């Protein structure tokens, strides 16, 4: 049973990290593209991008907490 918990914690962290990295890459690319098309909207685009990235990082921290809780059960 302890092996399954360890695998679950590893998968949770790994999949969350991959998902967050892909999402932040897409958001960053789209934000740069949007700013290049409309430089006057730079402030609003940057603010929205930072908020979206902060939400994704929060998901990563929560996944880390879940992984710690799972490994605490070993």
C-alpha positions as CSV (number, residue, x, y, z in Angstrom):
1,X,0.0,0.0,0.0
2,X,2.9,2.4,0.7
3,X,4.2,2.0,-2.8
4,X,0.9,3.0,-4.3
5,X,0.8,6.1,-2.1
6,X,4.3,7.1,-3.2
7,X,3.4,6.6,-6.8
8,X,0.3,8.7,-6.4
9,X,2.2,11.5,-4.8
10,X,4.8,11.5,-7.6
11,X,2.2,11.4,-10.3
12,X,0.3,14.2,-8.7
13,X,3.3,16.5,-8.6
14,X,4.6,15.5,-12.1
15,X,1.3,15.9,-13.9
16,X,0.5,19.2,-12.1
17,X,4.0,20.5,-13.1
18,X,3.6,19.5,-16.7
19,X,0.1,21.0,-16.9
20,X,1.2,24.3,-15.2
21,X,4.2,24.6,-17.5
22,X,2.1,24.1,-20.7
23,X,-0.5,26.5,-19.5
24,X,2.0,29.2,-18.6
25,X,3.8,28.8,-21.9
26,X,0.5,29.2,-23.8
27,X,-0.5,32.2,-21.7
28,X,2.9,33.9,-22.1
29,X,3.0,33.3,-25.9
30,X,-0.5,34.7,-26.3
31,X,0.2,37.7,-24.1
32,X,3.3,38.6,-26.1
33,X,1.4,38.2,-29.3
34,X,-1.4,40.3,-28.0
35,X,0.9,43.1,-26.9
36,X,2.7,43.0,-30.3
37,X,-0.7,43.5,-32.0
38,X,-2.0,46.2,-29.7
39,X,0.8,47.9,-27.8
40,X,-1.7,50.4,-26.2
41,X,-3.4,47.5,-24.3
42,X,-0.1,46.4,-22.7
43,X,-1.1,47.2,-19.1
44,X,-4.4,45.3,-19.1
45,X,-2.9,42.3,-21.0
46,X,0.0,42.1,-18.5
47,X,-2.2,42.3,-15.5
48,X,-4.5,39.6,-16.8
49,X,-1.5,37.4,-17.6
50,X,0.0,37.8,-14.1
51,X,-3.3,37.0,-12.5
52,X,-3.7,33.8,-14.6
53,X,-0.2,32.7,-13.9
54,X,-0.7,33.3,-10.1
55,X,-3.8,31.1,-10.2
56,X,-1.8,28.3,-11.9
57,X,1.0,28.6,-9.4
58,X,-1.6,28.3,-6.6
59,X,-2.7,25.0,-8.2
60,X,0.9,23.9,-8.0
61,X,1.3,24.8,-4.4
62,X,-2.0,23.0,-3.5
63,X,-0.7,19.9,-5.4
64,X,2.5,20.0,-3.4
65,X,0.5,20.1,-0.2
66,X,-1.6,17.1,-1.3
67,X,1.6,15.2,-2.1
68,X,3.0,16.0,1.3
69,X,-0.2,14.8,2.9
70,X,0.0,11.6,0.9
71,X,3.6,10.9,1.8
72,X,2.8,11.6,5.5
73,X,0.6,8.4,5.3
74,X,3.6,6.2,4.4
